[in-house]
Amino acid sequence: MRDDLHQLAGRGPFRAITEFVNRRIFNELAFRPEDQFVDIGCGHGLLLRMAMDSGVRSAVGLNATDEEVRPLRALGLDVRQGRTDSIPLPDGCASVVACNSVLLLVPEDKMSKSLREIARICKPNARIWLGEIPRVEEITSVPRHESVPTGNIHQDGRGCWAAG
Ligand SMILES: C[S@@+](CC[C@H](N)C(=O)[O-])C[C@H]1O[C@@H](n2cnc3c(N)ncnc32)[C@H](O)[C@@H]1O
């Protein structure tokens, strides 16, 4: 089941990379018990589960399609259908937001609205993770921006992934 969700989220067979990246994001976000977490484009829900297991106050995920939402809800996760440019959540509801490897799928003309929507749902001083994952082998069926770099991925001195 989880393998299917991983495929459905456009992650292909790269499970180890997904787990490595989500663990890294989890560590960076340093969840606290009072946190209200929103994971925009939560994929197969790994980061959402990590946040819930850490004991946050709430953890809500969004995915683009009902097809992706239904199996996650069946696993007991609070996942809703919603797009970056029209987030179905109230103003100021999130103390922590993640949007990882999602904006590279968003059409350019929806980017400004998407960034405004992310800002809208944040509480003051919210912690925000906006991440893209450059991959050597990009799945050709997934739309992407010309600006997403290609080439060999490596870790820079600060531990961030970069393409070169
Ligand atoms: C490559 S997966 C990333 C999953 C997860 N964030 C991670 O890093 O493992 C992309 C996810 O973004 C979601 N997605 C794609 N376009 C979206 C949009 N416009 N708004 C919200 N989610 C979107 C898809 O449903 C998919 O689950």
The ligand as a Gaussian input file, in Angstrom:
#p B3LYP/6-31G(d) Opt

LIG

0 1
 C        7.093000      14.651000      -5.377000
 S        5.730000      14.537000      -4.241000
 C        6.445000      15.253000      -2.774000
 C        5.899000      14.602000      -1.559000
 C        6.495000      15.038000      -0.231000
 N        6.326000      16.465000      -0.008000
 C        7.936000      14.625000      -0.092000
 O        8.826000      15.494000      -0.121000
 O        8.198000      13.429000       0.024000
 C        4.686000      15.831000      -4.858000
 C        3.338000      15.920000      -4.146000
 O        2.814000      17.230000      -4.397000
 C        1.442000      17.144000      -4.606000
 N        1.106000      18.251000      -5.496000
 C        1.402000      18.403000      -6.790000
 N        0.961000      19.577000      -7.253000
 C        0.362000      20.185000      -6.194000
 C       -0.320000      21.410000      -6.006000
 N       -0.485000      22.283000      -7.012000
 N       -0.805000      21.698000      -4.789000
 C       -0.652000      20.829000      -3.756000
 N       -0.013000      19.652000      -3.861000
 C        0.456000      19.339000      -5.064000
 C        1.162000      15.800000      -5.208000
 O       -0.136000      15.419000      -4.842000
 C        2.291000      14.934000      -4.633000
 O        1.838000      14.204000      -3.537000

